């Protein structure tokens, strides 16, 4: 059995993550050195991240792993000045400001659930919008992120209308 720790996410979900191995750390460094964010996200998704975690939970989890297994601070070098950022402080800020944003709305007889995306990386803003949408029709859930190319203008209209409605209520 490998060493692992339980991490309580800001949403209250609990996940267990195993210790980061040296080989995995080297893999992360290689992805970063090659500026391959898609590959890095896929690596994290296949190694540490459960598919049901939203983007905030994923970010929190990765920061926690960084703090626990690599170093508790992030040091940025800006204009020949080192700036240290305490990861624990960042995690506390995320915990204190986390709210569940899932909303189900009905527009024109269509029930749509809007939520934070359950991905680690998206290549453009359209992907982000699509990952937020889930249509529930007759008990069947349609995850719009699984549709490779959305051609239906109704989807764009529904999303825009619901986004505006949610924006008005907050």
C-alpha positions in Angstrom: 0.0 0.0 0.0 1.3 3.5 -0.9 1.2 6.4 1.4 -1.8 8.7 0.8 -3.6 11.5 2.5 -7.2 12.6 2.7 -7.9 16.1 1.5 -11.1 17.8 2.3 -12.0 20.1 -0.6 -13.8 23.5 -0.1 -17.1 21.9 -1.3 -16.9 19.3 1.5 -15.9 16.4 -0.8 -13.1 14.2 0.5 -10.5 12.7 -1.8 -7.4 10.6 -1.0 -4.3 11.3 -3.0 -1.1 9.3 -3.0 2.3 10.7 -2.6 3.9 12.4 -5.6 6.7 10.2 -6.9 10.0 11.5 -8.2 9.3 10.2 -11.7 5.9 12.0 -11.7 7.5 15.2 -10.6 10.0 14.9 -13.4 7.1 14.4 -15.9 5.4 17.6 -14.6 8.7 19.5 -15.1 9.0 18.2 -18.6 5.4 19.3 -19.5 6.1 22.7 -18.1 9.5 23.1 -19.8 7.7 22.3 -23.1 4.8 24.6 -22.3 2.4 21.7 -23.0 -0.6 22.6 -20.8 -2.9 20.2 -22.6 -0.6 17.3 -21.9 0.0 18.5 -18.3 -3.8 18.7 -17.7 -4.3 15.2 -19.1 -1.4 13.9 -16.9 -3.0 15.4 -13.8 -6.5 14.1 -14.8 -5.1 10.6 -15.2 -3.0 10.6 -12.1 -4.6 12.6 -9.3 -7.9 14.1 -10.3 -11.3 12.4 -10.1 -13.6 13.3 -13.1 -16.4 14.6 -10.9 -14.4 17.5 -9.4 -15.1 20.9 -10.7 -12.4 23.3 -11.9 -12.1 25.1 -8.4 -11.8 21.7 -6.6 -9.2 20.6 -9.1 -7.1 23.8 -8.7 -7.4 23.5 -4.9 -6.3 19.9 -5.0 -3.3 20.6 -7.2 -2.2 23.5 -5.0 -2.6 21.2 -1.9 -0.5 18.5 -3.6 2.1 21.1 -4.5 2.2 22.4 -0.9 2.3 19.0 0.7 4.8 17.1 -1.6 7.0 19.8 -3.2 7.2 23.1 -1.3 4.8 25.2 0.8 5.6 28.4 -1.0 5.6 29.5 -4.6 8.4 32.0 -5.5 8.0 34.3 -8.4 10.9 36.3 -9.8 9.5 39.6 -11.0 11.9 42.4 -12.1 14.8 40.7 -10.3 12.7 40.6 -7.1 11.7 37.3 -5.5 8.1 37.3 -4.3 7.0 34.4 -2.1 3.4 33.3 -2.1 2.3 31.1 0.8 0.1 28.3 -0.6 -1.7 27.7 2.7 -2.9 31.3 2.5 -4.2 30.7 -1.0 -6.0 27.6 0.1 -7.6 29.4 3.0 -8.8 32.1 0.7 -10.3 29.5 -1.7 -12.0 27.7 1.2 -13.5 30.9 2.7 -14.9 32.2 -0.6 -16.1 28.9 -2.1 -19.8 28.8 -3.0 -21.8 26.1 -4.9 -22.7 27.8 -8.2 -24.8 24.9 -9.6 -28.2 26.3 -10.9 -31.0 24.6 -12.7 -33.2 26.8 -14.8 -36.1 26.1 -17.1 -36.4 28.1 -20.3 -39.1 27.3 -22.9 -39.8 23.9 -21.3 -36.1 22.9 -21.4 -34.4 22.2 -18.1 -30.8 23.2 -18.1 -28.2 22.9 -15.3 -25.4 25.4 -15.2 -22.4 24.5 -13.1 -18.6 25.0 -12.8 -16.8 23.0 -15.5 -15.5 19.6 -14.6 -12.2 20.0 -16.5 -8.7 21.0 -15.7 -8.0 22.8 -18.9 -9.9 24.3 -21.8 -8.5 25.7 -25.0 -10.9 28.6 -25.6 -13.8 30.4 -24.0 -16.4 28.5 -26.1 -15.2 25.2 -24.4 -15.6 26.8 -21.0 -19.2 27.7 -21.8 -20.0 24.3 -23.1 -18.5 22.6 -20.1 -20.9 24.6 -17.9 -24.0 23.2 -19.5 -26.0 20.1 -18.7 -29.4 19.5 -20.2 -31.8 17.3 -18.3 -34.6 16.1 -20.5 -36.9 13.3 -19.4 -34.4 12.0 -16.8 -31.6 11.7 -19.4 -28.7 14.0 -18.8 -27.0 15.4 -21.9 -23.5 16.6 -21.1 -22.8 19.2 -23.8 -19.1 18.9 -23.3 -19.2 15.4 -24.8 -20.6 16.8 -28.1 -17.6 17.6 -30.3 -19.3 20.3 -32.4 -22.4 22.1 -31.4 -24.2 23.3 -34.5 -27.6 24.1 -32.9 -28.1 27.8 -32.4 -30.7 27.0 -29.7 -27.9 25.9 -27.4 -26.2 29.3 -27.8 -29.5 31.1 -27.2 -30.3 29.0 -24.1 -26.9 29.6 -22.6 -26.9 33.3 -23.2 -30.4 33.7 -21.8 -29.7 31.7 -18.7 -26.3 33.4 -18.1 -28.0 36.8 -18.2 -30.8 35.5 -15.9 -28.2 34.2 -13.4 -26.1 37.4 -13.6 -29.2 39.5 -12.9 -30.0 37.5 -9.7 -26.5 37.9 -8.2 
